[in-house]
Every structure is written in structure tokens, then in C-alpha cells.
Amino acid sequence: MSRDGLKVNKAPDDGTYEWTNPHTGEIIEVPKGIDPGWAYNPGKVAGGLVSPVPFGGEK
């Protein structure tokens, strides 16, 4: 990035809003402009779905 003359700025502080989880009723504050669906890491969740044993059985 520095080679191209670019730099990283701070994230804008646009405030937050309250969002209620329809399944649990939990109320959380979410930054404006961000969808509540981004509150978890999909890679970590998907990692738990991987089978520890190959589908052909143990070798």
C-alpha cells in the first residue's frame, strides 16, 4: 500500500444502534452501517463442521 501512496485511516465513528436478536431477545449495540450478521467469524463456525475422521473411515 505504501508503494502506491495509500494509507489506512481510522474507522468512522458514525454511532451505534440497538438491534434485538429475534431468536433470543438479546439486545446488542451495532455500529451504524454494519449488519448484525457480521458479528461472528464464519471461518471459525465452518471449522467446527469439518469431520475429524475422513469419510472413508479411519486408516
WOGIKA-V698112 format. One record per pair of residues at least 4 apart in sequence whose ideal C-beta (glycine too) atoms are under 8 Angstrom apart, sorted by the first residue. I is the first residue (numbers start at 1). GAP is how many residues later the second one is. D is the distance in Angstrom with one decimal. If there is no record, write none. Layout:
# WOGIKA-V698112
i=I gap=GAP d=D
i=I gap=GAP d=D
This chain:
# WOGIKA-V698112
i=1 gap=5 d=4.4
i=1 gap=6 d=6.8
i=1 gap=7 d=7.3
i=2 gap=4 d=7.2
i=2 gap=5 d=7.2
i=12 gap=21 d=7.9
i=14 gap=17 d=6.9
i=14 gap=18 d=4.3
i=14 gap=19 d=5.8
i=15 gap=16 d=7.7
i=15 gap=17 d=5.2
i=16 gap=13 d=4.4
i=16 gap=14 d=6.1
i=16 gap=15 d=5.5
i=16 gap=16 d=6.4
i=17 gap=12 d=7.2
i=17 gap=13 d=5.9
i=17 gap=15 d=5.9
i=18 gap=9 d=5.5
i=18 gap=10 d=7.3
i=18 gap=11 d=6.0
i=18 gap=12 d=7.7
i=19 gap=8 d=7.1
i=19 gap=9 d=5.7
i=19 gap=10 d=7.7
i=19 gap=11 d=4.9
i=19 gap=17 d=4.8
i=20 gap=5 d=6.6
i=20 gap=6 d=7.3
i=20 gap=7 d=5.2
i=21 gap=4 d=6.5
i=21 gap=5 d=4.5
i=21 gap=6 d=7.7
i=21 gap=7 d=7.2
i=21 gap=15 d=7.8
i=28 gap=8 d=7.1
i=28 gap=11 d=7.4
i=30 gap=4 d=5.8
i=30 gap=5 d=7.9
i=30 gap=6 d=5.2
i=30 gap=9 d=7.6
i=34 gap=4 d=5.8
i=40 gap=4 d=7.4
i=40 gap=5 d=6.3
i=41 gap=4 d=6.9
i=42 gap=4 d=5.9
i=43 gap=4 d=6.3
i=44 gap=4 d=7.4
i=45 gap=4 d=7.5
i=46 gap=4 d=7.5
i=51 gap=4 d=6.6
i=53 gap=4 d=6.9
i=53 gap=5 d=5.7
i=54 gap=4 d=7.4
i=54 gap=5 d=7.0
